[in-house]
Amino acid sequence: MKWDVFIPILIYIFATFAIGLYVHKLLNKRQSSFQEEYFVGGRSLGPIVLAFTLMASSASAGTFIGTPGQAYDDGFSWVIAVALQLGQGIFILGLLGKKFAILSRKLKSITVTDILRERFESNSIVIGSSLGIIVFITAYMIAQFAGGARILESVTGFPYQAGIIIFGVAVVIYTVFGGFHAVALTDAIQGLMMVLGGVIIWIVFMVKTDGFAVLVSELANTHPEMVTLPGGNGTTPTILFSNFIVFGIAAVGMPHLAVRGMTYKNTKSMHRGIILSVIIMGLFTFGFGVFGPVIKALYPNISAPDLAIPVMVLDMMPGWLAGLVLAAPLAAVMSTVDSMLLLTSSTVVKDLYLNYINPTASQQKVSKLSYLVTLTIGTITVLLALTPPDYIQQVVVFSMGGLEATFIAPLLFGLYWKRANKYGGIVSMFTGLISYVVLTLLWPNLLDMDPIVHALILSIASMLIISLISPKPSQKVIQKFWGKNLPEET
């Protein structure tokens, strides 16, 4: 057991308890709607917290462990493959943008499903999107918990199951008690931890080695495929295109990211948040990703590529500093899981319970139920993660693709195409979802592309065709989404 590495990590994890309890006290003092405060932070986020909560929610352990690990095998081509992550803030805040924020205020929407329900006036849309969120997000959270515990186990020797419990309890508690405010605040802190960890790694790396350029030159001599396309494992242009879709524009269909479009304070916050998000994600993606190939030159025989960064950190740094730095990937896991946990809770409480079971529930009952549901989902996820999936990254990518295939067509066409109707919305949602699952199981490399590409094409085509051959949406919907009585935003 490497206590000198473990103790800084443990201190950081338990510090999140204090944040959750502190924000819980503030939440109880607020006079505005509990649902708005708990699930979307009172729609009051400024640009810095907005950018960090958006990017920290997107950057999971894959950004700090998986991307360098994949680049350790594939070379710099993999860094290029995930480069479009830089634009996620532009895609999410830009494409959803001001209209998404204005509509959510007007309609008092708390979730993405709220917007879809108002736009398509369909119970099938609500139930389908809710079930999709619960299934895919729960699977995503299990993979994230498992990844965090495996990192903890590999770098400190702390038992996997014990790591899951400590790790899970910390995230669940501060999310349950603090809601979105705690999530946003801890995301900002975790984002700063990620940046700090990256800066420390680069400083130590430049001091302890001959430098980045020298190692790349060595790599070009010993493993030339690592510094050229298609790359170490045959990365092709079609694979690059697929990854541009998965990690780039299709991120708009990730509900735990899209909901950030409801939370910012004003237009200035959104614009500044977009700029900051590009800078932050650039630091995350390139700052860690480019280490993968050069670590290959330093440590050519690492047994598991995902351990590339931890192996280098543990070798080059004293234990206490290694613990501080390795808190960064754990922070990434926590900041992704807390957003997903809150999203799943809001789906159960707002989209299902309040819509179909008890629409007249008092605010006190809603608040108690929200705490209970968040705690229950978090507990179930932690228990399921005690038996980890065999291939964590496959679960993550599958969950991402499932969410994107389900939501992106109904969400974007619903916001920007007046002719889109409930029939197009329902068919496109289920076409995207079902085709993605079928393609993943039966033809995962059709035309050398990820199934998300084909699923999105089918989903978009079905939206266009079905909407055009079926009745137009009602004037009530058109007025609600395009009428001149939309409230202005400062």
N, C-alpha and C positions, 0 to 999 in steps of 0.2 A: 504493500500500500504506500503510494507516494503522497504522504501527508503534506509536504511542502507545496505540491501542485494542487492538491485537493482543497486545502483550507481557503485560499483566495476565491476559488470557484464556489465553495459552500457559502462563504460570506456574501458573495454577490447574489446567489440564488435566494437566500433568506432575506436579503435587503428588500426584495420585492414584496414580502409580507407587509412591511411597514408602509410601503407606498399604497397598497390596496386598502389597508385600514385607515390611512390618512384620508384618501379620496372618499372612502365610505362615509366618513364624518362630514366632509364637505357636501356630498351628495344629499345627505339627510337635511341639510340646511337650505337647499335650493327650493324655490317656490314653483319652478316650472314643471312641466309634465315629467313624471318619472320615466316614461318610455323614451322621451327625447333625450333626457339626461343619461339614462343607463345605456341605451343602445346606439345613440349617435352623438353623444357628448354635448347636447344642447345646441348643436350646429354652430359651435363657437371657436373652432380651431383656427389659430393663426398659421402663417406660412411655414414656420420652422417645425412646429409640432406636426402640421399636416404632411409636410414632406417626409419627415422621419417616420411617422406612423404608416404612411403609404409604402415607403421603401422597406422599412423594417418588417412589415407584414408580408411583403413579397420575397424578401431575402431570407431564405431558410438555411438549414444546415447545408443544403446543396450548394449555395453560393460560396461558402467558406470551406467546405469539406468535399462535396461532390464535384464541383467544377474543377478545382485543382487536381482532384483525383482522376477525373476523366481526361483532363489535359495531360496528366502524367502518362497516360496510355496513348492518347490520340495526338498530342502535340498542340501547337498554337491554333490549329484549325478549330478545336473545340471552343477556344476563347472567342473566336470569330462567330461560331455558331450561336453563342448566347449573348452576343454583343447587343442585340436589339432590346435586351433588358433595360438598357439606358433610356429607352423611349417609353417605358411603362407609365411614367407620370404624365407624359404628353398624351398618350393614348387614353388613359383612364380619365384624367381631369380635362383633357382637351376634347375628346370625342363625346364624353358624357356631359362635361362642361357645365356652363352656366344654366342651361335649360334643365338639366337633371337636378341641380340644387334648387332652382326656383319651383319646379314642379313638386319636389319632395316637401317643400315648405307649404305650398298651396294645398296639397293633398294630405298633408300631415303624415307623409310616408316615413316609415322607420326602416324598412327593408327594401331590397330590390324587388322582391315578390309583391310588395305593396304597389309599386309602380306598374308592374306587369298586370296585376289584377284590375287596376283602374283603366289601363289602356285596352286590354282585351276582353274585359268583362266576362271572365270564364273561370269557373271553379276548377276545370281541368288544368289550366295554367298554374293556378295556385297550388294545387295538390301535387302536380308533376314537379314544379320547381322546388317545393318544400321537401319532397321525398329525395329529389336529386341532391339537394344541399345536405340533408341529413346523412345519406349514404356516402357520397363522395367526400364530404368534409370530414366525417368521422374516420373514414379510411385514411385520409390525409393526416389527420391528427395522430392516429396510431403510428403511422410511419415516422412522423416527426418526433414523437415521444421516444420511439424505439431508437431512432438515430441519435438523439441527444444522450440517451443512456449508454449507447454503445461507444460514443465518443468519451463519455465519462469513464467507462470501464477500461477503454484502451489506453487512456493517458494517465489514469490514477490507480488502476487496479481495483476500483470500487465495484462491488458486485452489481450486475446488470439489474436484477429485480429491485434491489435497494435503491439504485439510481433512479429507476422509473418512479418509485414511490416518492422520494424526496423531490425530484424534478417535477413530477405531476402535481403533487400537493401544493408546491409554491405557485405554479401557474394557475391552478384551479382556484386557490384561495384569493389571490389578488384580483382575478377576473370576476369571481362571484361577488366580492364585497365592493369593488370599485367600479365595475361596469366599464363603459367606453372611456370615461375620463382616466381611469387607472390604466387601461390598455394603451391609450394614446400617450400618457405620460411615461409609462414604462417602455413603450416603443421608442420614444425619443431618447431615453436614457440608454436603452439597449443599442440604438443606432449609434450613439456616441461611443459606446463600448466597442462596437464593430470598427468604427473609424480609428479609435485609439489603438485597438489591437493591430490593425493594418499598419499604422504608422510605426509602432514598435517593431513589428516583424521586419519592415523594410530597413529600419535603422540598424537592427542587429544583423540582418542579412548582408548589408553593404559593409559593415565592420568586419564580419567574420569570414567573408568570402572575397574572391578576386573581383567581384562585381558582376552585374547582370549581363553586360555585353560580352565579357570574357566567357561566361558559362554558356551563352547562346552559341558562341563560336565553337566551343568544345562540343556542344550538342550537335552542331551542323556536321562535324567530322565523324562523330561516333554514331549518331542517329539522325541522318539527314532527313528522313521522312517526318521527323518531329517538327521541322521548321518550314516545311513546304506543304502545299495542298496536293492530294486530298488528305494527307495526314496519316498518322500511325495506324489507324484501323480503317482506312479507306473512306474517309469522309468525302462525300461527293457533293456537287452543287445542289442536287435535289434534297439531300439530307440537311444541308445548310439552310435551304429555303424552308423546310419543315420546321426547323428549330427557330427560324425567324418568326414563323407564325405562332408556335407554341409559347415561346418566351417573350414575344413582342406584342403585336396588335391583338391577338386573341386573349391577352390578359384582361381585356375589357370584360370578358365573360366570366371572370372570377368574382363571385359575389362578395367575398370578404375584402376585395380590393375596390370593386365598384361602389360599395357602400360609402367609401371615403368621399365620393363625390357629393354626398349629402351633408358632410360634416364641417365644411369650411365656413369661416365667418362672413367673408365678402369676396368680391371679385379680385381685389388686390391680393388677398391671401391666396386665392387660387393661382393667379399668375406667378406670384413669387414662389409658391409651392412647386409649380411645374419646373421652374428653373433650378431650384434647389434639389428637386428629386432627380433630375438628370445628373447633376454633379455628384450627389450621394451614391446613386446606383453605379455611376462610372467608377467611383472609388472602390465600391464593393466588387463589381464584376472584374475589372482589370487589375485592381490592386491585389486581389487574391488569386484570380485565375491564371495569370501569367507565371505564377510560381510553379505550377504543375510541371511543365517541361524542364525548367532549370533544376528542379529537385531531382529529376531523372538523371541529370548529369552528376549531382552530388551523391545521391543515394539510389543507385541503379537496381537494387535488389529488394525493394520494399515489398513485403508479402501481399498487402492489401493497398491498392492505389488510394483509397479514401483516407489512408493514414499519412499521406504525403506531408501535409502541413503539420499535423501533430508530431511526426517523427523529426522534422526539421526544427520545430520549436523546442521540443524536449532536448534535442542534441545541442542546440546553440545557446540556450538560456538557462539561468538558474531556476530552481523549482518555483519559487514564489512569483517570478516574472512570467514563467511559462503558464502558471495557473491564471494569472491576470489576462494574458493574451488569449488563452484557450477558453476564457469566459465568453469571447466574441462569438464563436459558432454556437455556443449554448444560448447566448442571448438571441441569436438569429432564430433558433428553434422556438424559444419562448415567445418571441414577438410574432411569429407566425401562428403558433397554436392559440394564443390568447384571442387573436382576431377571429379565428375560425370557431373557437368555443363560443364567443359572444354571438357570432352570426347564427350558429346552430340553435342557440338558446332563443334568439329573437324569432327564428323561423317557427319554433314550437309554440312560443307564447303569442306572438303577434299574428303570424300568418295562419296558424291552425286554431289555437284556443280562442282567441278573440274574434276570429272570423266565423268560426263554425260551432263553437261550443258555448261560449259565454260572452257575447258581444257587449253586454252591459256591466261587465266586471268592474268593481271599484278600483281606484288607483292603488289602494292598500293591498288588495288581493292580487293585483297584477305585479306589484313589487315583490310580494312574498313568493309568488309563483316563479317570477324571473330568477330570484336567488336560488330557489329549489331546483328549477330545471337546469340552470347553469351548473350547479353542484352535481346533479345527477348525471348529466351528460359527461362532465369532466371525470367523474368517478368511474363511469362505465368505460370511457376511453382509456384511462389509466390501467384498469383491470385487464382490458383486452390487450394492451401493449405489453403486459407481463410475459406474454408469449409472442415474441417478435415475428414479423413476416420474414420469409426467407430472403426476399429481394426488396429491400426498402425503397430503392430508387424507382423500381418498376411500379410500385404502389403509388408513389408520388406523381410520376408522369401520367399514369393512368387516371388518377384523381383529377389532375389539372385538365387533361384532355376531356374527361367526362363533363366537368363543369363548363368548360369553354364551348363544347359542342352543344350543350343544353341551352345556354343563356345568350350567346353573342347575337344570333340572328333576331330572336324576339326583342331583345333589349335595344339594339341599334335601329332596327327597322321600326320598332314601336315608337321610338323617340323622333325619328326623322322622316318617316314615310307615312303620309296620311292614309294611303290606300291599304296599308297593312291592317288586316282584320283578325278577329279571334280565331277563325279557321286556319288562316296562315300561321298565326302564332302557335296554336296547338300542334299543327302538323310539323312545323319547322322545329319546335322544341323536341318532340318525340323522335322525329327523323334524325336529328343531330345526335341525340342520346343513344338511340338504338343502333344506328349505323356505326357509331364510334365503337360501341361494345362489340358488335359483330365483326367489324374489320380488325379490331385488336386481337380477338380470339382466333379468327380464321385467316386473315390476310394482313398481318402486322406490317409488312414491308411492301405493300402494293405500290408498284411504280417507284420503288426505292424512296418512299416518303412515309412520314408518320401518318397514322390513320386520321389525325385531327384535320389534315388538309382535305381529305376526301369527305369527311363528315361535315365540315363547314360548307363545302361546295353543295352537298346534298341538302343541307339545312337551309341555306340561302335560296337555292333553286326552288325548294318546296314553298318557302315563304312567298316568293314572287309569283309562282304559278297559282297556288291555291288562293292567294289574296285577290289575284286578277280575275279568277273565274267564279268567285263567290261574292255575296253581297258586300257592299261598302260598309265600313264601320258607321255607327250612328252619329248623328249630328251632335249629340251630347258629348261623345268622346272627342270629336273634332274640336268642339268649343273648349272642352276641358284642357286639351293639350296644345291647341294652337289659337285659342281665343285671345282677344286683346285685353282681357281682364286678369292676365297673369300678373302677380305682384312683381314690382321692380326690386332688384337687388342692388345694394350700394357697392 
